[in-house]
Amino acid sequence: MIAVDGWGKEGQVLKSLKNVAFNFPDSGFAYERKSDYVKQCLEAIQSNVQIIGLESFSDTIQIRFLRSREDMFWLTGSKPSGMANPYINTVYLVADGNKTPPIKHELMHLITMLEWGYPHVSSTLINEGLAAYAEDNCNGYNVAQIYRYFMETDKLIDIDSLTSDFYAQSEMIGYHQSACVVEYLLNNYNNEQFKQLWTQGFDSFESMYGISFSKAKVDLEKALLKKYPSAPDIDWETFKEGCK
């Protein structure tokens, strides 16, 4: 509410549970669902820690829910639905009823960067792929099903493009293709190899995994063809608009 003299008042509610500090607006969509969002965040932290093989996660972090992308802009300078800032141990999440907050995704970014540091520049696909795999759901499809659809429709991006200029690629393809690669590596190799890939980059893939990435890709796609003989019938024009 804006007063006559131009000053306004903005309220927040705060709660800390162990090492996690929560911050919500004091009214509106996010406030009304704060108990459910807190539960989802705590479950996401536990799930993410298990995915990357940590024994525990004890860093003190803040999870701040926002009313709108406009509020996100004033805090971060951009308007995504979620953002992780490891410099201040904070995740920002928009909860406005228009899109599900990317809780697992952004918390995975925060946890891995606090534990492992920033990824090597050629491993950006691993950073974004890991966060997308943490969610493992976009419009009702898991990352393996989405990759299988990309195989069927010849949409896969070559690895050189993903490692050299990840953010110049199609977001919906690059993120989910990388997520399926991450799932395959985590399920078929060990977490220490994955951590080394994160820190040292894709040029070291063969020395870490004992095979070339091209061979790993062939093995991944053989496994997907066996699991999903038929590709899912995804409406690409609708799907490419983003995960709901």
C-alpha positions in Angstrom: 0.0 0.0 0.0 1.3 3.4 -1.0 0.8 6.3 1.5 0.0 9.9 0.6 3.6 11.0 1.0 4.8 8.3 -1.4 6.1 5.8 1.1 4.9 2.2 1.0 5.0 -0.7 3.3 6.0 -4.2 2.3 5.6 -7.1 4.8 7.4 -10.4 5.1 7.1 -13.4 7.3 10.2 -15.4 8.4 10.8 -18.8 9.7 14.0 -20.9 10.3 14.2 -24.7 10.4 17.7 -26.0 11.3 20.0 -24.5 8.6 17.3 -23.2 6.3 15.8 -19.7 6.7 12.5 -19.1 4.8 11.1 -15.7 3.7 7.6 -15.2 2.4 5.4 -12.2 1.5 2.9 -11.6 4.4 -0.1 -12.0 2.0 -1.0 -13.4 -1.3 -0.6 -16.7 -3.2 2.8 -17.7 -1.8 1.9 -16.8 1.8 -1.3 -18.9 1.7 0.7 -21.9 0.6 3.8 -21.3 2.7 3.5 -24.5 4.8 3.3 -26.7 1.6 6.2 -24.8 0.0 8.4 -25.3 3.1 7.7 -29.0 3.0 8.6 -29.2 -0.7 11.8 -27.3 -0.1 12.9 -29.6 2.8 12.1 -32.7 0.7 13.9 -31.2 -2.3 17.1 -30.6 -0.2 17.0 -34.2 0.9 16.4 -35.6 -2.6 19.1 -33.4 -4.1 21.7 -34.5 -1.5 20.9 -38.1 -2.3 21.2 -37.6 -6.0 24.8 -36.2 -5.8 25.8 -38.6 -3.1 26.4 -36.2 -0.2 26.3 -37.6 3.3 24.6 -34.4 4.5 24.2 -30.7 3.8 24.7 -28.3 6.6 25.4 -24.9 5.1 23.0 -22.1 6.2 20.9 -21.0 3.3 17.9 -18.7 2.7 14.9 -19.6 0.5 13.0 -16.5 -0.4 9.6 -16.7 -2.1 8.4 -13.7 -4.2 5.1 -12.5 -5.4 6.1 -11.9 -9.0 8.8 -11.7 -11.6 8.8 -8.0 -11.2 9.8 -8.5 -7.6 12.5 -10.9 -8.8 13.8 -8.2 -11.2 14.2 -5.6 -8.4 16.2 -8.1 -6.3 18.3 -9.8 -9.0 18.2 -7.7 -12.2 16.4 -10.3 -14.2 13.0 -12.0 -14.4 13.3 -15.8 -14.2 10.9 -17.9 -12.1 13.8 -19.0 -10.0 17.4 -18.1 -9.3 20.2 -19.4 -7.1 22.9 -17.0 -5.8 25.7 -19.0 -4.0 27.5 -15.9 -3.1 24.8 -15.1 -0.5 23.6 -18.7 0.0 20.1 -17.7 -1.3 17.5 -19.1 -3.6 14.8 -16.8 -5.0 11.5 -18.4 -6.2 8.5 -16.8 -7.8 5.2 -18.2 -6.6 2.3 -16.4 -8.3 0.0 -19.2 -9.4 1.1 -19.0 -13.1 3.9 -21.5 -13.0 5.2 -24.1 -10.5 8.2 -22.7 -8.7 11.4 -24.6 -9.8 12.2 -25.6 -6.2 14.3 -28.7 -6.8 16.0 -27.1 -9.8 17.3 -24.0 -8.0 18.1 -25.8 -4.8 20.2 -28.2 -6.7 22.1 -25.3 -8.3 22.7 -23.8 -4.8 23.7 -27.0 -3.1 26.2 -28.2 -5.8 27.8 -24.8 -6.1 28.2 -24.4 -2.4 29.6 -28.0 -2.1 31.7 -28.2 -5.3 32.2 -24.6 -6.4 31.3 -23.3 -9.9 31.5 -25.9 -12.7 34.2 -25.8 -15.4 33.0 -23.6 -18.3 32.7 -26.7 -20.5 30.5 -28.4 -17.9 27.7 -25.8 -17.9 25.5 -28.6 -19.4 26.2 -30.7 -16.4 25.2 -27.8 -14.1 21.9 -27.2 -15.9 21.4 -30.8 -16.7 21.7 -31.8 -13.0 19.2 -29.2 -12.0 16.7 -30.3 -14.7 17.2 -33.9 -13.6 16.5 -33.0 -10.0 13.0 -32.0 -11.2 12.8 -34.9 -13.7 9.4 -33.7 -14.9 8.4 -31.3 -17.6 4.8 -31.3 -18.7 4.3 -34.8 -17.4 7.4 -36.4 -19.1 10.6 -37.5 -17.4 14.0 -36.5 -18.9 14.5 -40.0 -20.4 11.2 -39.8 -22.3 12.0 -36.3 -23.5 15.4 -37.4 -24.8 13.8 -40.4 -26.5 11.5 -37.9 -28.3 14.5 -35.8 -29.3 16.1 -39.0 -30.8 13.0 -39.8 -32.8 12.6 -36.2 -34.2 16.3 -35.5 -34.8 16.4 -32.6 -32.3 19.5 -33.6 -30.3 22.2 -31.0 -30.1 25.8 -32.0 -30.8 28.1 -32.2 -27.7 30.5 -29.7 -29.0 27.8 -27.0 -29.1 26.6 -27.9 -25.6 30.1 -27.8 -24.1 31.3 -24.6 -26.0 28.2 -22.4 -25.9 25.4 -24.0 -23.9 23.2 -21.0 -23.4 23.2 -20.2 -27.2 21.3 -23.5 -27.7 17.5 -24.1 -27.5 16.7 -24.1 -23.8 14.1 -26.8 -23.9 16.3 -29.1 -25.8 19.7 -28.3 -24.2 18.4 -28.6 -20.6 16.5 -31.8 -21.0 19.1 -33.5 -23.3 21.8 -32.7 -20.7 19.5 -33.9 -17.9 19.2 -37.3 -19.4 23.0 -37.5 -19.9 23.4 -36.6 -16.2 20.9 -39.3 -15.2 22.8 -41.9 -17.2 26.2 -40.9 -15.8 25.0 -40.9 -12.2 23.2 -44.2 -12.6 26.0 -46.1 -14.4 29.2 -44.6 -12.9 30.2 -43.2 -9.6 29.6 -39.8 -8.0 33.3 -39.0 -7.7 33.7 -39.3 -11.5 30.8 -36.9 -11.9 32.2 -34.4 -9.5 35.5 -34.5 -11.4 33.7 -33.9 -14.6 32.0 -30.9 -12.9 35.3 -29.3 -11.8 37.7 -30.4 -14.6 35.4 -30.2 -17.7 34.4 -32.3 -20.7 37.9 -32.4 -22.2 38.7 -34.8 -19.4 35.7 -37.1 -20.0 37.5 -40.0 -21.4 40.3 -40.0 -18.8 37.7 -40.0 -16.0 35.2 -42.5 -17.4 37.5 -44.8 -19.4 35.4 -44.4 -22.6 34.8 -41.6 -25.0 31.7 -39.5 -24.7 30.5 -40.6 -28.1 30.6 -44.2 -26.8 28.7 -43.3 -23.7 26.1 -41.6 -25.8 25.7 -44.7 -27.9 25.2 -46.8 -24.8 22.7 -44.3 -23.4 20.6 -44.3 -26.5 20.7 -48.1 -26.8 19.3 -48.2 -23.2 16.6 -45.7 -24.1 15.5 -47.6 -27.2 15.2 -50.7 -25.1 13.2 -48.9 -22.3 11.1 -46.9 -24.7 10.7 -48.7 -28.0 8.2 -46.1 -29.1 8.9 -42.4 -28.6 6.3 -40.4 -26.6 3.8 -38.4 -28.6 4.9 -34.9 -27.5 3.3 -31.8 -29.0 6.4 -29.9 -29.7 4.7 -26.5 -30.4 3.2 -26.6 -26.9 6.1 -28.3 -25.2 8.7 -25.8 -26.3 6.8 -23.0 -24.6 8.2 -24.3 -21.3 7.5 -26.5 -18.3 4.2 -25.7 -16.6 
